[in-house]
């Protein structure tokens, strides 16, 4: 794909001075508004990645931008050495929105997952009576929960682990979407089961109906905490406020959120749980300089209000159902399967047609930014503010490429 001298100069600069830990499409973005982004050459694209669902509210949502600007000029950071006037109202808002008793704010999704791991282990020792240093957390193959050493310790993707050992012990990997494997893996030392309700990075893998309900029942029977990572699936993406609500009538024990909780304008994440679980932390045992800061709290509170006020979960459900059905009508020798829930969708490319990346490059040439995942899947996750006519246009571009 030919690129301009301007684009090439910027990419070359990033390659020269940056680590090569990503392989992005050859486009340099400089502006975003709603579902649209523009590159440095002025070309306009429909964003079908939404920064991995961090901008469910759309790029630079005016309400969230206003909150960011107002708060940044007033007070940005105090650290948790002192109280600030924004954190409490944000925590109240997210607890009331989700139905959890307590929340612990952090910055990145990986930090929130690490927070959950620490809390669940400590709960196991203090509340369940697991012997010291013996706590186990069960996870699923093909999981993606972040990039820290502890998190890649329980990844089944060798590319995430190679060269980064020695790894953190205390995790057991089982097959996803397999209730029998989960039940058989539980021991007296099992404190939690950590999973994604849809595996996003693995290619939008959706478990069988009844899987999450069965998992919750097994957890209750064995006094094992159910921790659900909704960093990608949460906050409207799948057509409900949280993906687990498609199946569970009762909250899991732990909910982990990030990405869209701040609308893409500031890194914010949160672990939500009961007083029994989050009460295990005492002063000095866990923290973050930036976690719960006034700027992040104000931005996240407004981003959450936008999701509610603009009914983005309902929009995702309505628009996603129609869009998925329409994608399934495309007759193409390249397509193995179309799967998705809400506006979290994957088009699986047959291995006989080669990898998915060339299809993404052709979409880019037509003004659509999508990204392959796990080689064969084209991930489609536009901002939830997308209009029907924009989805119709997107469909035509996808159809022409396939």
N, C-alpha and C positions, 0 to 999 in steps of 0.2 A: 504494500500500500504506500503510495507516494505521500510525503508530508512536506510541509513548507519549511523554508530555511529557519523561520522563527520558531516553529515547533521543534525542529531538529536541534536547534541551539539549546533550548530549555531542557529537552530530554538528555542531550549529551552532558549538560552541566550536572543534572541529577545523577546520571550514571558515573560521572567523574568523581563527585564528592559524596555520593550516598552509597550505603550498603545495598547489595543486589538481592534483597530478601523479598522482592515482589517482581512480578512479570506483567506490568500493566499493558493495556492496549495503547497504541501510539497516538494518544490524544492528550492535549494539555488544556485543562479546564480553567477558566478564570472567573466565571459568573454563573449564578443559578437563581431561578425564580420559579416557584411552584414545581411542576414536573419537568421543567426545561433547564438545560445547562448550555453554556456557550464556551467554545474553545478560543484560544488566543488569536485565531484567524477569523473569528466572527461567525463560525459555523454553529448552528443550533442543533441540539440533540434532545431526544426524549430520554430521560434517565430511567432505566429499568433495573437499576441496582439499589437506588436509594441509600447509598453508603452502607450496604448490608442491613437495610431497614432502620438506619439511624435517622432518616429524614422522612418518616411516615407523614409528617405534617406538611411536607413540601420544603423545597429549598428557601431559606431566608423568610420564613413565615413572618409577616409584618408584626404580629402581636408578640412573638417570641423575640424578634429583633428589638422591638421597643423596650421590652423588659430587660434585655441584655444591656442596651445602651444606658437606660436609666440607672440600673444598679451598678454598672461599671464606673459610672461617673460619681457614684455616691459612696460605695464601700464594696470592696471585692474579696478581701481575705483577712481573717483574724486568726486562723488555725483554731483547733478545738481547745486551745488553752483558755479561751474565753467563749462565752455565748455570743451568738449573733441574732439579729432580729428576723432572719429569713428562714433558718433551718427548721424551726419548729412547725411553722405553717406548711412548709413543703412536706414534712414527714406526716403531719396530720392529713394532708390532702391525699398522699399516696396510700396511707393506711385505710382511709375511708373509701377510696376508689377500689382498693383490692380486697378489703375485708380482713386484713391482718392486724394483729395487735401492735406490733413493733416493726421498726425499720432501722437499718444501719446504712448510712450513705457512704459511698466510696466514689471512685472516679471512673475507672475502666471496668468493662465487663469481667475481665480476668480477675481484677481485684475483688469484685463481688463474689465470684466463685471461690476464690481463696478464703474470703471471709466466711462463707458458708462451710467450707471444709473445716476450718478451725473451730467454728461454733458447733458443728455436728460432732466432731471428735470430742470436744470438751463436754458436750451434753452426754455422750456415751460414757465418759468416765464418771461424771458427777451424778447423773440421773439414772442411767441404765445399769451402772455397776460393772462396766467392762474393765478388765484388768489393765493396768497401766501399760501404755505403748502398744496395745493389741487391737485398737479400733480399726475396723475395716469399712470401707465405703465401696459399694458395688456401682459400676458404671457400664456403659454399653459400647460395643465395638462400633467403629465409625463415628464416635462422638466428636464433637468440637466444643470445648469449653474455654479455650484461651491458649496462651502461648508461654506461660511461666513454666519453670522447671517442674514444679509439682503437677501442673495440669498436663503437660506433655508426658509425664510419667505414666499416666493412664490412657494415653492415646493409642489407638491400634494402627495409626498411620505412621509407617516407618520414617517417611520423609520429615515428619514433625519431631522425631526423636533422635535421628542419626547424629552422632557426635556430641550429644548434650548430656550424656550420663555422667556420673551415677544418678539413678533416679530415686524419687521419693517412694518408699514402701507404703503399704496400707490400702492398696486398691485392688479390686478384682474385676476383670473385664468379662462380660457375658454377651451373648448375642442380643441384638435389639429385637423387639417385637416377639419375645419368647418368654412367656410366663413360666413355663416349666423350668427353663434355665435359671430364671431369677429365684424361684422358690428353692431350687436345689443348691443355689450358691450361698444362701443365708446360713450363718453360723451364730453362735452365742456372742461373737465379737462384732457382728454387723451392726453398724449404727445408722446407716443411711443408704438410700438408692438415689443416685444423681443421674438425671436424664433430660433430654430435650423431647418435648411432645411431638415435634417434627424435627428430624435431623436436617438442618439447613445446609451446612457446609458439605455434608455427604451427598447432596444432590436433591434436596427436598424429599426425603424418605418419610412416608406417612405410615404409621403402624396400623394394624388391623383394628376395626371397631371393637371396643371392649377391652383393648390392651391396657389403657391407662386405668380404667376402673378395676381391672383385675390386679394391676400393680398396687393400687391403693389398698385393696382388700388384703393382699398378702402382707403389705407393710404393717397394717393395723394388727393383723394376727400375730406378727412376730416382733412387735414393738420396735419397728424400724422406721426411721424418718424418711418421708418422701420429699426429695428436693428437686424442683422443676426449674430448669434453666430456660427462661423465656426472653433471653437477651435479644434474639432475632425474631421469635414468634409472637412476642407480647405486644400489648398496646395497639391492638386493632389489626395487625398484619393479616391474621387468618380469618377475620370476620367476626371475632369476639374480642372483648377487651384482653382476654388471655386465652391462649390456645387450649389449655386444659379444660376450659369451660364448655367445650364442645362435648365433653364426656363426663366430667366430674361435677357432681352437685355440691360437693364439699371441697374446700380449699386443700391443696397439699400442705405439708408441714412447713416447707420453705419455698419461697418464690424468689428467683434471681432476675433482676431487670437491669437494663442498660440501654445503650443506643438511642432509641426514639424517646426515652424518658426526658431528654433535653432537646429534642427536635433538631439535632445535628449542630447546635450552636455552641455547645460546651460539654466536655466529658463529665457525665454523671452516671453513677450506677447505684444500685441499692439491693440489699438483702432484706427480705421480709419474712417474719416468722412470729411465733408466739413468745410471750414473756418467758415461758419455760426454757425455750431454746436460746433466745438472745440475752436472757438474764444471766447466762453463764459467764459473760464478759464482765470483768471488774476493771476499774480505772487502771490504765497503763498496760493492759493485756492485748489491746488491738487498737489501731488508729491509722490516721492519714492526715498529713498536713492540709491537703486540699479537700478532703472528704467533708461534705456538709457545709462548704463555704457559702457565704451569702450570695455571691454571684451565681454559682451553680444552682443553689436552692431556688433563687428567684426565677431563673430560666426554666428549671425543671417544673416548677409549679405552674408556670404559664403554658409550657408545652403540654402538660397533662390537661390543663383546662381547655386547650384547643382540641384535643382528642375528644373530650366530652362534648363541648359546645358544637363542634362541627360534625358530630356523630360519625367519626371516621371508621369505627368498627363496623357500623351498619353499612356504610358505603362500601367497605372492602367485601363484605358478605354479598351484597347485591351485585356489584360490578364484577367481582371475581367469579361468581357462579356462571354468569353469562359469558365471560371472556374464556374461561376454561372450556365450556361447552363448544364455543366457536372454534377454539384452537383444535379441538378434537375432530372437527370437520375437515381439516386440511388433509388432502390426500398427497402424501409424499413418501417416496421410497427411502428417505433418510431418517424418518421418525420411528423410533421404537415405541415411545409412550409419551403421553402428556399427563401430568399429575399435578395436583395442587390443592390448596385450601385457601379461600379468600383471595388475596392478591400475593400469594406466595406460591409460585408456579415453576415447574421445570419441564422443559422439552428434552427428552432423552434422545440423543442421536445414536443411530445404529453404529456399532463398531466397524461394520463393513463400509460405512461412509466416511470413516476417519474421525478425528477428534472434533469437539464442538467449537474450538477456538476459531477456525476459518469461517464458520457460520456467524460468529460474533463480529468478526472483522468485516464481513459483508453487511451485516446490520449497521455497523458503525458508518460505513460509506453511505447508507441510506438515512442516516440521522437518528439511529437508535443505539443507545449504549446498554449492552447487556454483557454479562461475563460468564465464561464457562466455569464449571466446578466439577471436580473429580473426573476431568477428561471428557466425559460424554454428555454432560448436562448443561443446557442453556438455562441459566437462572433468570426469571422474570419477576421483579418485585418493584413496580413503580410506586412513587409516593401515593398515599391513599387519597389525596386531593384530586387525583386524575379525573377528568371528565369523560363521559361516554364517547363523545366525538374524538377525543384523543386516543382512547382505547381502540376505536374503530380504525383510526389511521395506523396505529401500531400494528393491528392485526394484518392490515394489507401489506405492510413492510415485511412482517414475519412470513406471511404466506408467499410473498415473491421470492424470498431467500430460500425457503424450504422447498 
